[in-house]
Amino acid sequence: PSFNLPITTTGTGFTFDLYNEYKTQFTKETGDTQFVSSNSSATLVRKIYAAAELDYYVTSYASTVIKINSISAAGVMNYDVLSLNIPEGSFINVIFVVK
């Protein structure tokens, strides 16, 4: 899923739960108007994998803005924010792979 990584202040040891973001975006909650499907009765993507069923990869990011320190087996990414000067078009590329 695409998401905005919280970058509001510089510092070290920030965390972001990649797995929770995946689970939240691929499950339709009551009142969720951004989950749209060709199947009007669908409430989740076909299968939501458990955190332990996935490997997590970061393959690209703006290294002048953040530094990725680690990703836990549960899908929690630890990162440092190096700069609040975020170049236009910056992104982080995160891949989830089924084990």
C-alpha positions in Angstrom: 0.0 0.0 0.0 1.1 3.6 -0.4 1.3 5.7 2.7 2.9 8.9 4.1 5.8 8.2 6.4 5.5 10.5 9.4 8.3 13.0 9.2 7.7 16.0 11.5 11.0 16.4 13.3 14.5 15.2 12.9 15.8 12.6 15.3 16.6 8.9 15.7 14.8 5.7 16.6 11.4 6.5 15.0 9.2 3.5 14.2 6.5 2.8 11.7 4.4 -0.4 11.7 4.4 -1.4 8.0 2.3 -4.5 8.8 -0.4 -2.5 10.5 -0.5 -0.1 7.6 -0.9 -3.0 5.1 -3.7 -4.6 7.3 -5.5 -1.3 7.7 -5.4 -0.4 4.0 -6.5 -3.8 2.8 -9.5 -4.1 5.2 -12.6 -2.1 4.8 -13.8 -0.6 8.1 -17.3 0.8 8.7 -17.5 4.3 7.1 -14.3 3.9 5.1 -14.9 5.8 1.9 -11.5 5.2 0.4 -11.7 1.4 0.1 -13.4 1.0 -3.3 -13.8 -2.3 -5.1 -15.5 -3.7 -8.2 -17.1 -6.1 -5.7 -19.4 -3.9 -3.6 -19.7 -6.6 -0.9 -15.9 -7.0 -0.5 -14.6 -6.0 2.9 -11.0 -7.0 2.5 -8.5 -7.9 -0.1 -8.8 -11.6 -0.8 -6.4 -12.7 1.9 -4.8 -10.7 4.7 -1.6 -12.4 5.6 -0.4 -12.6 9.2 2.7 -10.5 10.0 4.9 -13.7 10.3 3.8 -14.8 6.8 5.5 -11.8 5.2 9.0 -10.6 4.6 9.5 -6.8 4.4 11.9 -5.0 2.1 12.7 -1.3 1.6 14.3 -1.1 -1.9 14.6 2.7 -2.3 14.2 5.9 -0.3 15.4 9.5 -0.1 18.7 8.8 1.8 19.2 12.5 2.5 15.9 12.6 4.4 15.8 9.3 6.3 18.0 6.4 7.2 16.3 2.9 7.6 17.9 1.1 10.5 16.0 -2.1 10.6 12.7 -3.9 10.0 11.5 -6.4 12.5 10.0 -9.8 11.7 6.7 -8.3 12.8 7.0 -5.6 10.1 8.0 -2.6 12.3 10.5 -0.3 10.6 13.0 1.7 12.7 14.3 4.8 11.0 16.1 8.1 11.6 14.9 11.4 10.2 18.0 13.3 8.9 16.3 16.3 7.3 12.9 18.0 7.0 14.0 19.3 3.6 12.1 16.7 1.5 12.8 16.9 -2.2 9.8 17.1 -4.5 9.0 13.6 -5.8 10.5 11.8 -2.8 9.2 8.4 -2.0 9.9 5.2 -0.1 9.5 1.9 -1.9 8.4 -0.9 0.5 7.7 -4.4 -0.8 5.8 -7.2 1.1 6.7 -10.7 0.0 4.8 -13.8 1.0 7.2 -16.3 2.6 
